[in-house]
Amino acid sequence: MAGTAYDLAVIGAGVFGAWTAYQFSRAGARVLLLDQHGPGNARSSSGGETRIIRMSYGADEIYTRSSTQSLKRWKEFFAETGLSLFHQTGVLVTSTPDDPYLIATRDTLSRICCRFEWLERDSLRERFPHIMFEPATTGVYEPESGVLMARRAVQAVVDAAVRAGTRYENWRADAPTSSHTLRTTGGNIEADAFVFACGPWLPALFPKILGNRIRPTRQQVFFFGAPPGDDRFAPPQTPAWIAFHEGAYAVPSLDGRGFKLAVDRHGPPFDPETGNREITRAKLAEARFILDKRFPGLAGAPLLEARVCQYENTSNGDFLVDRHPDFENVWLAGGGSGHGFKHGPFVGEYIAARIVARTDPEPRFSLTAKKIRRRRTVY
């Protein structure tokens, strides 16, 4: 549309929105990026210190390939900017030897030639003697995967987008009411296209189409302190660890923040704007039970930090990247579902390809594929 102020306006400076703005600005587009609370803010799903980046996704090859591509892009970005916001800690996914998810993960990684090791219990105990495994435990170990420093990484992508020409503003936007004009707290803006990458705010902005299809849930994360001089719970002795059958994951101590442990199961419904962010004793007790059981060297460790964050879940965990049904030039991007952060570069490139090159859509990312009934299948 001739005469519009921007080629693209992106609402939401989380990892999906930041990478989208960055992709378009690098291509020479006029981009406006908005976020009401700021990039990587404590209320956002892209806030917090760390996120695991792994290739293990069972039979969901689409996400394994996305993770592989995204890790390459993250590394390239950090090399270009001189930042060290990726830690190659390795990632260990454990389960029972006959777990279909773990077997499918092994087959998928083998098929697309991702480097990994299949570790039986004796090998696990030899490699990680300070982690307690059940007698029947097998693991997929990814030596080249690791941990992204989430909050700082998002802020770095936004800074890079601004250097590439993006205009960034701390404005709140309303849902669209016309094709090319959007009302914000900074005034009305005009753009050829809009991308709403608002994470847990999406269902409130678009209640009719997303109110029952994206559900923010309350999640709690804990950081524990290792004994003085004990480096067993930091890299390289301890990798990032995931046990989906136990509903738990852990991140080794990085940057002096402590050993991170959290329960991955979905919590109760949560409002990202006004929700209570105080931790509960019940969840702390559950985290300590897992900690004492799997990492006995940290039994009774002091709690250094705790925070309440949120997932923004679709019915099964697939992402949402699709047009608004009423506006041809308005796009919706979200549904990270607790695993989306690592995929930021892929999602940014996918959105750019859909808008600019009009590439064929991925059916799993479509709005019509988002159901009301909850049945989590993507982890």
Buried (B, 14 or more C-beta within 10 A) or exposed (E): EEEBBBBBBBBBBBBBBBBBBBBBBBEEBBBBBBBBBBBBBEBBBBBBBBBBBBBBBBBBBBBBBBBBBBBEBBBEBBEEBEBEBBBBBBBBBBBEEEBEBBBBBBEBBEEEEBEBEBBEBEBBBEBBEBBBBEEEBBBBBBBBBBBBBBBBBBBBBBBBBBEBBBBBBBBBBEBBEEBBEBBBEEEEBBBBBBBBBBBBBBBBBBEEBBBBBBBBBBBBBBBBBBEEEBEBBBBEBBBBBBBBEBBBBBBBBBEEBBBBBBBBBBBEEBBBEEBEBEBBEEBBEBBBEBBBEBBEBBEEBEBBEBBBBBBBBBBBBBBBBBBBEEBEBBBBBBBBBBBBBBBBBBBBBBBBBBBBEEEEBBEBBBBEBBEEEEEBEBB
